[in-house]
Amino acid sequence: MKTEKIRTRTVRQSLPHHCLQALKPWFKLAAIAAVIAALGICSVLRAQPSGSEISDITGDYEFLQPYNTLAILQEDTMLKGYIDVLQGQSESDAILSYPIVNGDRKGDRVEFTTRRIHEMYYHFSGTVRRGSGKKPGEPDYLELVGELQTIQNNSVTNQQTVERRQVVFKSKGKR
């Protein structure tokens, strides 16, 4: 009987060791699969650049309506351009063009202000990010996301009203 007890203990004690030895190849395969999956996720994340990795935001963007245009030219960190706004039938000018008089970009931050026309101007402050377009030149490749202020000055009362709204300006793409 003593012999049977000793054998039983020996088998029980060595069983976990044998199981671990048998599972070692599976652990190695699982570790390799985890590393491959992590590398795949990293490559997907690198494929879509953040705003600071977008080198140039030059292009045309939809401005509030599809027929209005925000045109931006980036030179280093300085932004130039204009906003073309189609006027209603009651206005004398068919299209008002608001030149960007002060604009700059630092990393993914974008900010610009237009010149005042008919006692009104625009100020945008936000960020640049990748849109749903797959490659440069496609519609919605870039998006400008942030707050647009429409500032109106009353020349009679000398009062200023500011309308604030959250906007997303999508790039129109190359035609």
PyMOL commands that place a pseudoatom at each C-alpha (Angstrom):
pseudoatom trace, name=CA, resn=MET, resi=1, chain=A, elem=C, hetatm=0, pos=[0.000, 0.000, 0.000]
pseudoatom trace, name=CA, resn=LYS, resi=2, chain=A, elem=C, hetatm=0, pos=[2.788, 2.393, 0.718]
pseudoatom trace, name=CA, resn=THR, resi=3, chain=A, elem=C, hetatm=0, pos=[4.058, 1.899, -2.792]
pseudoatom trace, name=CA, resn=GLU, resi=4, chain=A, elem=C, hetatm=0, pos=[0.685, 2.838, -4.306]
pseudoatom trace, name=CA, resn=LYS, resi=5, chain=A, elem=C, hetatm=0, pos=[0.462, 6.021, -2.225]
pseudoatom trace, name=CA, resn=ILE, resi=6, chain=A, elem=C, hetatm=0, pos=[3.932, 7.076, -3.294]
pseudoatom trace, name=CA, resn=ARG, resi=7, chain=A, elem=C, hetatm=0, pos=[3.170, 6.426, -6.962]
pseudoatom trace, name=CA, resn=THR, resi=8, chain=A, elem=C, hetatm=0, pos=[-0.095, 8.345, -6.743]
pseudoatom trace, name=CA, resn=ARG, resi=9, chain=A, elem=C, hetatm=0, pos=[1.650, 11.334, -5.166]
pseudoatom trace, name=CA, resn=THR, resi=10, chain=A, elem=C, hetatm=0, pos=[4.411, 11.247, -7.758]
pseudoatom trace, name=CA, resn=VAL, resi=11, chain=A, elem=C, hetatm=0, pos=[1.913, 11.166, -10.629]
pseudoatom trace, name=CA, resn=ARG, resi=12, chain=A, elem=C, hetatm=0, pos=[-0.167, 13.972, -9.099]
pseudoatom trace, name=CA, resn=GLN, resi=13, chain=A, elem=C, hetatm=0, pos=[2.867, 16.153, -8.462]
pseudoatom trace, name=CA, resn=SER, resi=14, chain=A, elem=C, hetatm=0, pos=[4.325, 15.626, -11.914]
pseudoatom trace, name=CA, resn=LEU, resi=15, chain=A, elem=C, hetatm=0, pos=[1.004, 16.078, -13.764]
pseudoatom trace, name=CA, resn=PRO, resi=16, chain=A, elem=C, hetatm=0, pos=[1.014, 19.884, -13.728]
pseudoatom trace, name=CA, resn=HIS, resi=17, chain=A, elem=C, hetatm=0, pos=[4.619, 19.918, -14.942]
pseudoatom trace, name=CA, resn=HIS, resi=18, chain=A, elem=C, hetatm=0, pos=[3.759, 17.620, -17.866]
pseudoatom trace, name=CA, resn=CYS, resi=19, chain=A, elem=C, hetatm=0, pos=[0.703, 19.719, -18.716]
pseudoatom trace, name=CA, resn=LEU, resi=20, chain=A, elem=C, hetatm=0, pos=[2.804, 22.875, -18.717]
pseudoatom trace, name=CA, resn=GLN, resi=21, chain=A, elem=C, hetatm=0, pos=[5.387, 21.227, -20.930]
pseudoatom trace, name=CA, resn=ALA, resi=22, chain=A, elem=C, hetatm=0, pos=[2.646, 20.210, -23.359]
pseudoatom trace, name=CA, resn=LEU, resi=23, chain=A, elem=C, hetatm=0, pos=[1.149, 23.737, -23.362]
pseudoatom trace, name=CA, resn=LYS, resi=24, chain=A, elem=C, hetatm=0, pos=[4.427, 25.614, -23.913]
pseudoatom trace, name=CA, resn=PRO, resi=25, chain=A, elem=C, hetatm=0, pos=[4.177, 25.479, -27.734]
pseudoatom trace, name=CA, resn=TRP, resi=26, chain=A, elem=C, hetatm=0, pos=[0.622, 26.851, -27.507]
pseudoatom trace, name=CA, resn=PHE, resi=27, chain=A, elem=C, hetatm=0, pos=[1.767, 29.712, -25.279]
pseudoatom trace, name=CA, resn=LYS, resi=28, chain=A, elem=C, hetatm=0, pos=[4.497, 30.529, -27.784]
pseudoatom trace, name=CA, resn=LEU, resi=29, chain=A, elem=C, hetatm=0, pos=[2.005, 30.519, -30.662]
pseudoatom trace, name=CA, resn=ALA, resi=30, chain=A, elem=C, hetatm=0, pos=[-0.413, 32.708, -28.703]
pseudoatom trace, name=CA, resn=ALA, resi=31, chain=A, elem=C, hetatm=0, pos=[2.381, 35.173, -27.891]
pseudoatom trace, name=CA, resn=ILE, resi=32, chain=A, elem=C, hetatm=0, pos=[3.471, 35.309, -31.540]
pseudoatom trace, name=CA, resn=ALA, resi=33, chain=A, elem=C, hetatm=0, pos=[-0.149, 35.863, -32.651]
pseudoatom trace, name=CA, resn=ALA, resi=34, chain=A, elem=C, hetatm=0, pos=[-0.534, 38.685, -30.106]
pseudoatom trace, name=CA, resn=VAL, resi=35, chain=A, elem=C, hetatm=0, pos=[2.627, 40.400, -31.384]
pseudoatom trace, name=CA, resn=ILE, resi=36, chain=A, elem=C, hetatm=0, pos=[1.462, 40.099, -35.006]
pseudoatom trace, name=CA, resn=ALA, resi=37, chain=A, elem=C, hetatm=0, pos=[-1.955, 41.532, -34.093]
pseudoatom trace, name=CA, resn=ALA, resi=38, chain=A, elem=C, hetatm=0, pos=[-0.338, 44.440, -32.228]
pseudoatom trace, name=CA, resn=LEU, resi=39, chain=A, elem=C, hetatm=0, pos=[1.897, 45.213, -35.214]
pseudoatom trace, name=CA, resn=GLY, resi=40, chain=A, elem=C, hetatm=0, pos=[-1.118, 45.143, -37.524]
pseudoatom trace, name=CA, resn=ILE, resi=41, chain=A, elem=C, hetatm=0, pos=[-3.009, 47.597, -35.331]
pseudoatom trace, name=CA, resn=CYS, resi=42, chain=A, elem=C, hetatm=0, pos=[0.022, 49.899, -35.190]
pseudoatom trace, name=CA, resn=SER, resi=43, chain=A, elem=C, hetatm=0, pos=[0.345, 49.938, -38.981]
pseudoatom trace, name=CA, resn=VAL, resi=44, chain=A, elem=C, hetatm=0, pos=[-3.349, 50.820, -39.380]
pseudoatom trace, name=CA, resn=LEU, resi=45, chain=A, elem=C, hetatm=0, pos=[-3.007, 53.656, -36.883]
pseudoatom trace, name=CA, resn=ARG, resi=46, chain=A, elem=C, hetatm=0, pos=[0.061, 54.971, -38.700]
pseudoatom trace, name=CA, resn=ALA, resi=47, chain=A, elem=C, hetatm=0, pos=[-1.783, 54.886, -42.044]
pseudoatom trace, name=CA, resn=GLN, resi=48, chain=A, elem=C, hetatm=0, pos=[-4.176, 57.642, -40.931]
pseudoatom trace, name=CA, resn=PRO, resi=49, chain=A, elem=C, hetatm=0, pos=[-2.149, 60.681, -39.910]
pseudoatom trace, name=CA, resn=SER, resi=50, chain=A, elem=C, hetatm=0, pos=[-3.247, 62.948, -37.109]
pseudoatom trace, name=CA, resn=GLY, resi=51, chain=A, elem=C, hetatm=0, pos=[-3.691, 66.663, -37.729]
pseudoatom trace, name=CA, resn=SER, resi=52, chain=A, elem=C, hetatm=0, pos=[-0.105, 67.493, -36.816]
pseudoatom trace, name=CA, resn=GLU, resi=53, chain=A, elem=C, hetatm=0, pos=[1.151, 64.913, -39.340]
pseudoatom trace, name=CA, resn=ILE, resi=54, chain=A, elem=C, hetatm=0, pos=[-0.870, 66.520, -42.167]
pseudoatom trace, name=CA, resn=SER, resi=55, chain=A, elem=C, hetatm=0, pos=[1.753, 68.681, -43.820]
pseudoatom trace, name=CA, resn=ASP, resi=56, chain=A, elem=C, hetatm=0, pos=[-0.432, 70.969, -45.948]
pseudoatom trace, name=CA, resn=ILE, resi=57, chain=A, elem=C, hetatm=0, pos=[-4.106, 71.927, -45.743]
pseudoatom trace, name=CA, resn=THR, resi=58, chain=A, elem=C, hetatm=0, pos=[-4.146, 73.919, -49.007]
pseudoatom trace, name=CA, resn=GLY, resi=59, chain=A, elem=C, hetatm=0, pos=[-7.397, 73.358, -50.890]
pseudoatom trace, name=CA, resn=ASP, resi=60, chain=A, elem=C, hetatm=0, pos=[-11.081, 74.147, -51.262]
pseudoatom trace, name=CA, resn=TYR, resi=61, chain=A, elem=C, hetatm=0, pos=[-13.573, 73.285, -48.515]
pseudoatom trace, name=CA, resn=GLU, resi=62, chain=A, elem=C, hetatm=0, pos=[-17.359, 73.422, -48.360]
pseudoatom trace, name=CA, resn=PHE, resi=63, chain=A, elem=C, hetatm=0, pos=[-18.357, 76.451, -46.289]
pseudoatom trace, name=CA, resn=LEU, resi=64, chain=A, elem=C, hetatm=0, pos=[-21.737, 76.027, -44.557]
pseudoatom trace, name=CA, resn=GLN, resi=65, chain=A, elem=C, hetatm=0, pos=[-23.450, 75.135, -47.878]
pseudoatom trace, name=CA, resn=PRO, resi=66, chain=A, elem=C, hetatm=0, pos=[-22.135, 73.017, -50.789]
pseudoatom trace, name=CA, resn=TYR, resi=67, chain=A, elem=C, hetatm=0, pos=[-22.146, 76.033, -53.139]
pseudoatom trace, name=CA, resn=ASN, resi=68, chain=A, elem=C, hetatm=0, pos=[-20.085, 78.250, -50.758]
pseudoatom trace, name=CA, resn=THR, resi=69, chain=A, elem=C, hetatm=0, pos=[-16.309, 77.849, -50.794]
pseudoatom trace, name=CA, resn=LEU, resi=70, chain=A, elem=C, hetatm=0, pos=[-13.545, 78.264, -48.256]
pseudoatom trace, name=CA, resn=ALA, resi=71, chain=A, elem=C, hetatm=0, pos=[-10.255, 78.368, -50.183]
pseudoatom trace, name=CA, resn=ILE, resi=72, chain=A, elem=C, hetatm=0, pos=[-7.043, 78.038, -48.151]
pseudoatom trace, name=CA, resn=LEU, resi=73, chain=A, elem=C, hetatm=0, pos=[-3.433, 78.397, -49.200]
pseudoatom trace, name=CA, resn=GLN, resi=74, chain=A, elem=C, hetatm=0, pos=[-0.938, 77.317, -46.530]
pseudoatom trace, name=CA, resn=GLU, resi=75, chain=A, elem=C, hetatm=0, pos=[2.550, 78.856, -46.640]
pseudoatom trace, name=CA, resn=ASP, resi=76, chain=A, elem=C, hetatm=0, pos=[4.580, 77.442, -43.740]
pseudoatom trace, name=CA, resn=THR, resi=77, chain=A, elem=C, hetatm=0, pos=[2.365, 78.256, -40.739]
pseudoatom trace, name=CA, resn=MET, resi=78, chain=A, elem=C, hetatm=0, pos=[0.583, 81.199, -42.393]
pseudoatom trace, name=CA, resn=LEU, resi=79, chain=A, elem=C, hetatm=0, pos=[-2.841, 80.759, -43.993]
pseudoatom trace, name=CA, resn=LYS, resi=80, chain=A, elem=C, hetatm=0, pos=[-4.153, 82.872, -46.867]
pseudoatom trace, name=CA, resn=GLY, resi=81, chain=A, elem=C, hetatm=0, pos=[-7.305, 82.567, -48.913]
pseudoatom trace, name=CA, resn=TYR, resi=82, chain=A, elem=C, hetatm=0, pos=[-10.926, 83.629, -49.023]
pseudoatom trace, name=CA, resn=ILE, resi=83, chain=A, elem=C, hetatm=0, pos=[-14.505, 82.606, -48.361]
pseudoatom trace, name=CA, resn=ASP, resi=84, chain=A, elem=C, hetatm=0, pos=[-16.955, 82.926, -51.276]
pseudoatom trace, name=CA, resn=VAL, resi=85, chain=A, elem=C, hetatm=0, pos=[-20.565, 83.161, -50.091]
pseudoatom trace, name=CA, resn=LEU, resi=86, chain=A, elem=C, hetatm=0, pos=[-23.464, 83.091, -52.539]
pseudoatom trace, name=CA, resn=GLN, resi=87, chain=A, elem=C, hetatm=0, pos=[-25.909, 85.833, -51.548]
pseudoatom trace, name=CA, resn=GLY, resi=88, chain=A, elem=C, hetatm=0, pos=[-29.663, 85.614, -51.536]
pseudoatom trace, name=CA, resn=GLN, resi=89, chain=A, elem=C, hetatm=0, pos=[-31.773, 87.262, -54.241]
pseudoatom trace, name=CA, resn=SER, resi=90, chain=A, elem=C, hetatm=0, pos=[-32.307, 90.382, -52.110]
pseudoatom trace, name=CA, resn=GLU, resi=91, chain=A, elem=C, hetatm=0, pos=[-28.579, 91.174, -52.007]
pseudoatom trace, name=CA, resn=SER, resi=92, chain=A, elem=C, hetatm=0, pos=[-26.961, 93.358, -54.656]
pseudoatom trace, name=CA, resn=ASP, resi=93, chain=A, elem=C, hetatm=0, pos=[-23.834, 91.217, -55.100]
pseudoatom trace, name=CA, resn=ALA, resi=94, chain=A, elem=C, hetatm=0, pos=[-24.264, 87.649, -56.328]
pseudoatom trace, name=CA, resn=ILE, resi=95, chain=A, elem=C, hetatm=0, pos=[-21.153, 86.394, -54.497]
pseudoatom trace, name=CA, resn=LEU, resi=96, chain=A, elem=C, hetatm=0, pos=[-19.353, 88.048, -51.608]
pseudoatom trace, name=CA, resn=SER, resi=97, chain=A, elem=C, hetatm=0, pos=[-15.688, 87.159, -51.287]
pseudoatom trace, name=CA, resn=TYR, resi=98, chain=A, elem=C, hetatm=0, pos=[-14.268, 87.541, -47.767]
pseudoatom trace, name=CA, resn=PRO, resi=99, chain=A, elem=C, hetatm=0, pos=[-10.437, 87.521, -47.912]
pseudoatom trace, name=CA, resn=ILE, resi=100, chain=A, elem=C, hetatm=0, pos=[-8.585, 85.865, -45.030]
pseudoatom trace, name=CA, resn=VAL, resi=101, chain=A, elem=C, hetatm=0, pos=[-6.600, 88.686, -43.409]
pseudoatom trace, name=CA, resn=ASN, resi=102, chain=A, elem=C, hetatm=0, pos=[-5.171, 86.810, -40.451]
pseudoatom trace, name=CA, resn=GLY, resi=103, chain=A, elem=C, hetatm=0, pos=[-4.668, 83.054, -40.492]
pseudoatom trace, name=CA, resn=ASP, resi=104, chain=A, elem=C, hetatm=0, pos=[-2.267, 80.580, -39.030]
pseudoatom trace, name=CA, resn=ARG, resi=105, chain=A, elem=C, hetatm=0, pos=[-1.687, 76.925, -38.324]
pseudoatom trace, name=CA, resn=LYS, resi=106, chain=A, elem=C, hetatm=0, pos=[0.288, 75.407, -35.464]
pseudoatom trace, name=CA, resn=GLY, resi=107, chain=A, elem=C, hetatm=0, pos=[0.304, 71.602, -35.505]
pseudoatom trace, name=CA, resn=ASP, resi=108, chain=A, elem=C, hetatm=0, pos=[-3.303, 70.534, -35.867]
pseudoatom trace, name=CA, resn=ARG, resi=109, chain=A, elem=C, hetatm=0, pos=[-4.648, 73.940, -34.687]
pseudoatom trace, name=CA, resn=VAL, resi=110, chain=A, elem=C, hetatm=0, pos=[-6.126, 76.183, -37.408]
pseudoatom trace, name=CA, resn=GLU, resi=111, chain=A, elem=C, hetatm=0, pos=[-7.322, 79.751, -36.933]
pseudoatom trace, name=CA, resn=PHE, resi=112, chain=A, elem=C, hetatm=0, pos=[-8.302, 82.513, -39.343]
pseudoatom trace, name=CA, resn=THR, resi=113, chain=A, elem=C, hetatm=0, pos=[-10.256, 85.761, -39.572]
pseudoatom trace, name=CA, resn=THR, resi=114, chain=A, elem=C, hetatm=0, pos=[-11.695, 87.376, -42.705]
pseudoatom trace, name=CA, resn=ARG, resi=115, chain=A, elem=C, hetatm=0, pos=[-11.953, 91.008, -43.708]
pseudoatom trace, name=CA, resn=ARG, resi=116, chain=A, elem=C, hetatm=0, pos=[-15.168, 92.831, -42.862]
pseudoatom trace, name=CA, resn=ILE, resi=117, chain=A, elem=C, hetatm=0, pos=[-17.638, 93.266, -45.730]
pseudoatom trace, name=CA, resn=HIS, resi=118, chain=A, elem=C, hetatm=0, pos=[-21.037, 94.951, -45.214]
pseudoatom trace, name=CA, resn=GLU, resi=119, chain=A, elem=C, hetatm=0, pos=[-20.257, 95.139, -41.472]
pseudoatom trace, name=CA, resn=MET, resi=120, chain=A, elem=C, hetatm=0, pos=[-19.797, 91.361, -41.206]
pseudoatom trace, name=CA, resn=TYR, resi=121, chain=A, elem=C, hetatm=0, pos=[-16.814, 88.998, -40.988]
pseudoatom trace, name=CA, resn=TYR, resi=122, chain=A, elem=C, hetatm=0, pos=[-15.940, 85.424, -39.990]
pseudoatom trace, name=CA, resn=HIS, resi=123, chain=A, elem=C, hetatm=0, pos=[-13.562, 83.964, -37.421]
pseudoatom trace, name=CA, resn=PHE, resi=124, chain=A, elem=C, hetatm=0, pos=[-12.757, 80.232, -37.292]
pseudoatom trace, name=CA, resn=SER, resi=125, chain=A, elem=C, hetatm=0, pos=[-10.838, 78.397, -34.585]
pseudoatom trace, name=CA, resn=GLY, resi=126, chain=A, elem=C, hetatm=0, pos=[-10.429, 74.632, -34.653]
pseudoatom trace, name=CA, resn=THR, resi=127, chain=A, elem=C, hetatm=0, pos=[-8.365, 71.665, -35.769]
pseudoatom trace, name=CA, resn=VAL, resi=128, chain=A, elem=C, hetatm=0, pos=[-7.535, 69.805, -38.952]
pseudoatom trace, name=CA, resn=ARG, resi=129, chain=A, elem=C, hetatm=0, pos=[-8.134, 66.065, -39.146]
pseudoatom trace, name=CA, resn=ARG, resi=130, chain=A, elem=C, hetatm=0, pos=[-8.397, 63.326, -41.739]
pseudoatom trace, name=CA, resn=GLY, resi=131, chain=A, elem=C, hetatm=0, pos=[-11.835, 62.791, -43.207]
pseudoatom trace, name=CA, resn=SER, resi=132, chain=A, elem=C, hetatm=0, pos=[-13.322, 59.746, -44.873]
pseudoatom trace, name=CA, resn=GLY, resi=133, chain=A, elem=C, hetatm=0, pos=[-11.546, 60.293, -48.232]
pseudoatom trace, name=CA, resn=LYS, resi=134, chain=A, elem=C, hetatm=0, pos=[-8.931, 57.618, -48.903]
pseudoatom trace, name=CA, resn=LYS, resi=135, chain=A, elem=C, hetatm=0, pos=[-6.209, 59.667, -50.626]
pseudoatom trace, name=CA, resn=PRO, resi=136, chain=A, elem=C, hetatm=0, pos=[-5.258, 63.308, -51.237]
pseudoatom trace, name=CA, resn=GLY, resi=137, chain=A, elem=C, hetatm=0, pos=[-7.424, 64.966, -53.854]
pseudoatom trace, name=CA, resn=GLU, resi=138, chain=A, elem=C, hetatm=0, pos=[-10.546, 62.984, -52.971]
pseudoatom trace, name=CA, resn=PRO, resi=139, chain=A, elem=C, hetatm=0, pos=[-13.573, 64.751, -51.448]
pseudoatom trace, name=CA, resn=ASP, resi=140, chain=A, elem=C, hetatm=0, pos=[-13.545, 64.801, -47.635]
pseudoatom trace, name=CA, resn=TYR, resi=141, chain=A, elem=C, hetatm=0, pos=[-9.864, 63.840, -47.427]
pseudoatom trace, name=CA, resn=LEU, resi=142, chain=A, elem=C, hetatm=0, pos=[-9.395, 66.629, -44.864]
pseudoatom trace, name=CA, resn=GLU, resi=143, chain=A, elem=C, hetatm=0, pos=[-11.790, 68.246, -42.418]
pseudoatom trace, name=CA, resn=LEU, resi=144, chain=A, elem=C, hetatm=0, pos=[-11.563, 71.492, -40.474]
pseudoatom trace, name=CA, resn=VAL, resi=145, chain=A, elem=C, hetatm=0, pos=[-13.499, 71.032, -37.241]
pseudoatom trace, name=CA, resn=GLY, resi=146, chain=A, elem=C, hetatm=0, pos=[-14.181, 73.779, -34.734]
pseudoatom trace, name=CA, resn=GLU, resi=147, chain=A, elem=C, hetatm=0, pos=[-16.090, 76.926, -33.884]
pseudoatom trace, name=CA, resn=LEU, resi=148, chain=A, elem=C, hetatm=0, pos=[-17.142, 79.456, -36.512]
pseudoatom trace, name=CA, resn=GLN, resi=149, chain=A, elem=C, hetatm=0, pos=[-18.052, 82.928, -35.328]
pseudoatom trace, name=CA, resn=THR, resi=150, chain=A, elem=C, hetatm=0, pos=[-20.101, 85.198, -37.576]
pseudoatom trace, name=CA, resn=ILE, resi=151, chain=A, elem=C, hetatm=0, pos=[-19.526, 88.722, -36.290]
pseudoatom trace, name=CA, resn=GLN, resi=152, chain=A, elem=C, hetatm=0, pos=[-21.891, 91.528, -37.294]
pseudoatom trace, name=CA, resn=ASN, resi=153, chain=A, elem=C, hetatm=0, pos=[-21.303, 95.170, -36.460]
pseudoatom trace, name=CA, resn=ASN, resi=154, chain=A, elem=C, hetatm=0, pos=[-24.195, 97.611, -36.340]
pseudoatom trace, name=CA, resn=SER, resi=155, chain=A, elem=C, hetatm=0, pos=[-22.760, 100.876, -37.661]
pseudoatom trace, name=CA, resn=VAL, resi=156, chain=A, elem=C, hetatm=0, pos=[-25.652, 102.923, -36.226]
pseudoatom trace, name=CA, resn=THR, resi=157, chain=A, elem=C, hetatm=0, pos=[-25.581, 101.601, -32.644]
pseudoatom trace, name=CA, resn=ASN, resi=158, chain=A, elem=C, hetatm=0, pos=[-21.924, 100.526, -32.758]
pseudoatom trace, name=CA, resn=GLN, resi=159, chain=A, elem=C, hetatm=0, pos=[-22.954, 97.192, -31.218]
pseudoatom trace, name=CA, resn=GLN, resi=160, chain=A, elem=C, hetatm=0, pos=[-21.455, 93.868, -32.173]
pseudoatom trace, name=CA, resn=THR, resi=161, chain=A, elem=C, hetatm=0, pos=[-23.329, 90.559, -32.272]
pseudoatom trace, name=CA, resn=VAL, resi=162, chain=A, elem=C, hetatm=0, pos=[-21.539, 87.231, -32.450]
pseudoatom trace, name=CA, resn=GLU, resi=163, chain=A, elem=C, hetatm=0, pos=[-23.180, 84.037, -33.667]
pseudoatom trace, name=CA, resn=ARG, resi=164, chain=A, elem=C, hetatm=0, pos=[-21.224, 80.920, -32.649]
pseudoatom trace, name=CA, resn=ARG, resi=165, chain=A, elem=C, hetatm=0, pos=[-21.661, 77.457, -34.096]
pseudoatom trace, name=CA, resn=GLN, resi=166, chain=A, elem=C, hetatm=0, pos=[-19.759, 74.186, -34.275]
pseudoatom trace, name=CA, resn=VAL, resi=167, chain=A, elem=C, hetatm=0, pos=[-18.839, 73.329, -37.859]
pseudoatom trace, name=CA, resn=VAL, resi=168, chain=A, elem=C, hetatm=0, pos=[-17.077, 70.729, -39.994]
pseudoatom trace, name=CA, resn=PHE, resi=169, chain=A, elem=C, hetatm=0, pos=[-15.661, 72.031, -43.283]
pseudoatom trace, name=CA, resn=LYS, resi=170, chain=A, elem=C, hetatm=0, pos=[-14.941, 69.108, -45.626]
pseudoatom trace, name=CA, resn=SER, resi=171, chain=A, elem=C, hetatm=0, pos=[-12.409, 69.359, -48.429]
pseudoatom trace, name=CA, resn=LYS, resi=172, chain=A, elem=C, hetatm=0, pos=[-14.017, 69.349, -51.873]
pseudoatom trace, name=CA, resn=GLY, resi=173, chain=A, elem=C, hetatm=0, pos=[-11.291, 67.392, -53.611]
pseudoatom trace, name=CA, resn=LYS, resi=174, chain=A, elem=C, hetatm=0, pos=[-9.627, 68.023, -56.952]
pseudoatom trace, name=CA, resn=ARG, resi=175, chain=A, elem=C, hetatm=0, pos=[-11.768, 68.140, -60.082]
for i in range(1, 175): cmd.bond("trace and resi %d" % i, "trace and resi %d" % (i + 1))
show_as sticks, trace
zoom trace
